[in-house]
Amino acid sequence: MRKETRQHHAQIVNDALYYIYRHIDSPITLETLSERHGTSSYHFHRIFKEQTGRNFYDTLQSIRLQKAANLLLANRGAKISLIAQQCGYSTHSAFIRAFSQRYGATPTRWRQGYYREFSRNNIRLSGNALRIVSDLSGLAPTLVKMPAIRVAYLRHRGYDRSIRDVWQRLWAYAIENGLETARQIGLHHDNPSIVPLEECAYVAAIEIPKGFPVSGSVSSFTIPGSLCARFTMQGRYGEVPNLIRHIYHEWLPESGYEAKTLPPYVIYRKNHFLSGDERFDLDFYLPVTVV
């Protein structure tokens, strides 16, 4: 595939994902997105799977249900039917069925406490998870308004040590293009506390100046600006899934905030995927809005 074609395909998928996150409460179809990009549904789906390694409708449903799982905890006073609408389900019954199939419990049971058991088991049963129990009880965030960040990136599927290979490629690209001092950023499209680590979509990225031309297998997009809850943490490989579980399932339900559909991201001061000792020093940014 030509370099220009590959970058064009990456841009199509970036735009599609951004559209999904922004319009998660609306009907979204393959036809809707293929028409936005002037291509057939078949061609769009082929590009989407080529870039993400995932079926379009599986991805769409995963984003909808992760949003619902978070809303059920962050907005406990809302009726389940309202949350179903906010996540793009046209009927209450369709939402109940999809949620129960994905999480093994009804939304009501999830809200009543099953989420704790599910997230612990998901991390424990994921084949690449380290058996690390982190004490995060005293961890508190700072609320910050983050500006938009332009990045060059590579995608990866799976949250495990194989991410190191993607980071090494991206770091080589940074060195080659004089970007050694650029901020290193990791985007978590999926919540590893409720999605098997092997299926999580991860993006390795470095900040680039406005107008910087990307090349080769590296593409670019802009992380949207947002109000974020910023959590600062130091630790070692294997602790980030526990950090995310704590944020979503311990902090968020009592916080008075609601997670946006925009993916959270980390900015590394020390990147455990590039450091020899596998230790990290990072800020985790969760895009939020006031309930």
N, C-alpha and C positions, 0 to 999 in steps of 0.2 A: 504493500500500500504506500502511495506517495505521502511524503511528509505533510504537504498541504491538505490532502484528503483526511489524514489522521487527525490533524488539528481541527479541521472543520467538523468532523464527527464528534470530537471532544466538546467543541463549543455547543453543538446541538444538544448533547446530553446534559451539559451544565445548565443550559437555558431551561431544559425540560424539568430537571430536578428543582431549580429555583422556582419555576412556575408551580410545581406540586406543593412545595413548602408554603408558598404565598397563597395558594388557593385550595388548601386542604379541606375546607368546609364546602367546596363546590363539586359538582359532578365533573370528573376528569376522565377522559377516554383516550385511547390510542389515536383515534381519529382527530380529537381536539389538538393534540400535540403534533401529529404529523402534518396537519393543515397549517399550523403555525410556522412550520419549517419548509413548507412547499414540497413535501415528499409523500410517498404512499405509506399507508399503515405498515405494510410488510417491510419496506425499506427502513422506516423509522425503528421498528422493533428490532430488526437485525443490527442496526447501529447501536441501539440502547444495550442490547445483550453483549455486543462486541466490546463496548466501553466499560460496562459494569460487571459483566459475568452473571447477570441476573435477569430473569423474566420481568417485563415491565409491570404486569399486573401484580406479581408477587411483591415487587418493590413498593408499588403504590399501596397495597394492602398493609404491608409492614409499617410504612410511615403512618398510615391512618391509625393502626392499632397501637403503635407506640405512643402516639399523641393521646389516644383515648386512655391508655393505661396511666399516663401521667396526669391527665385531667381528672380522672376519677379520684386521685389522691390529693391533688392541689386544690380542687374545687369541690369539696365534699358536700356542699349545700346544693349543688346543681343536680337536677333530675337526670337520670341516665339517658332518657330520650333526648334531652338537650345536648348532652355530650355526644351522642350518636350523630346528631345533626352537625355539630361543630367539627366532626371528623369526616363528614362527607357521606354518611349513610342515610339513605332515603327512608328507610323503615327501621323501627325499633327492633323487630324480629331479626332482620338481616344482621344488624349490629350484634345482638346477643349471640347469634349463631357463629358469626365470624370470630368474635372475641373468645367465646368458649372453646372453639376449635384451636385457636392459637395458644391460649394460656391454660386450658384445662380447668377453667372455673368461670362462673358467671361474673359479670361486672360487679354485682352486689357482693359476692363472696370475695372478689379481688379487693374491693374497697374495705371490707371488714377485716382484712389482715392477711389474706392469702398471698398478697404481693411479696411479703417478707420471705415466706417459705419458697415461693417460686424463684425469686432472685438468688437466694442462697444456693438452691439446688442447681440453677442454671450455670452459675459460676463453678460450682463444685464438679458438675458433670461434664463441663467443657474439657475436652482432652488436653488442651494446651494451657489450662489454667494452673498456676502454681498454688500450692496450699498455703496461702498467706492470709492471716487474719489481722487486719489493721485496726488499731484503736483510733477512731476518727471522731470521738464524742465531743472533743473540744474545738473541732474545726468550724470556723465561722467565716462567712464571705464578706467582701466589700462590694458595694453596689457602684458600678462605674458605667459611664457612657463610652462605649468603644466606637471609634470611627471605622469606616470601611477600610479593608486591607486588601490590596492587590497582591496576588500570589502566583507563583509558578508551581506546578504540582505534578505528582504521579499518584494514580489510584492503586489501591490494594484491597483484596478481599481476604478477611481473616484477621483477628487480633491475636498475633502470636509473634514468635521471634523471627518469622520470615519477613516481617516488616523491615528488619535491618537491611535486607537486600535492596528494598526500594529506597530507603534513606541513603544508602551508600551511592546508589546511582544519582540521586538528586544532589547529594553533596559534591559528587564529581562534577555535575553540571554547574553548581554554584562556583566551585573553584575555577573551572574553565571560563566562566563569564564574570569573574571578579566580584562575586557576591558572597565571599566568605564570612562577612560580618552581618549578613541578612538574618532577620529573625526566623527561627525554625518553628513551624506551626503544624500541629496534627489535628485534623478534623474527624470527629466521630459521628458519622451519619447514622449509626445504629447504637442503641444503648446496650452495652455488653452485659448488663445485669438481667436483661430480659430477652436477649437474642443470643443464640449460641455463638461463642467466640469465633468459631470456624466460619460463620456466615456474616460477621460484621464487616461493613464497608468502612474503610479507613482511607484518609487522604494525607499524604506527606507533602508539605508545602514550605516554600520559602518566600518571604516578602520581596517584592520587586518594585522598582520605581515606576511611576506612571509613564506609559509609553514604551517600556522596555520590551523588545521583541523576543518572544520565546521561539524555540526551535527544537527540531528533533522530536523525540517522543514526549517531551515536556509540553504541557499546555498551561493556560492561564485562566483565572477568573477572579472575581472580587467577592470577598467575604463581606456580607452586608453589615453596616453599622447597626448597633443595637444597645439598649440597656442590658447589662450583664451582671450576674452575680459572679464575682471572681474569688476562687478558692486557691490559696497558695499552699503548696505541698512539696516536700522532699521525700524520696523513698527509693525503692528498687523495683525492677521488673516484676510484674505480677500484682502490684498494688493498685494500678489505675482502675481496673474493673471494680475493685472494692470502693475506691473513691467515688466512682460514678454511681454505684449502688447507694452509697451513703447520701449523696447529694439528692438523688431522685426519690429515694424511699424513706429517708430519715429527715433531711433538712427541708425539702420542698413542701411536704404536706403541712408543715407547721409554720411555713415562712410568710404566708400572705401573698406569695407570688405564684405565677403560673409560667411554666416553661413554654417558650414559643416553639414553632415547628422548625425554626432555623437550627441547623446542627450546632452543638457545642464544639468548642475547640480548645486546644492547649497551646500555650506559647512556652517553649522550652528555654530555660537558661542553661540547663544541662540535659541533653537528650540521651535517654537510656538506650536508645537503639543505635547510637553512635559512640557511646562511651564504653571503654573496656570493662569497667566494673558494673555495668548495667544499672547504675544509679541515675536518678533524675532529680531535677529541680525545676518546677514548672508552676505556671498559673493556669487554672482551668476556668474557662469562661462559659457560663450557661446563659444564653439569651432568655430574658424573662420579661414579663409584664405584670403590673399590679392586678390582683384579682378584684 
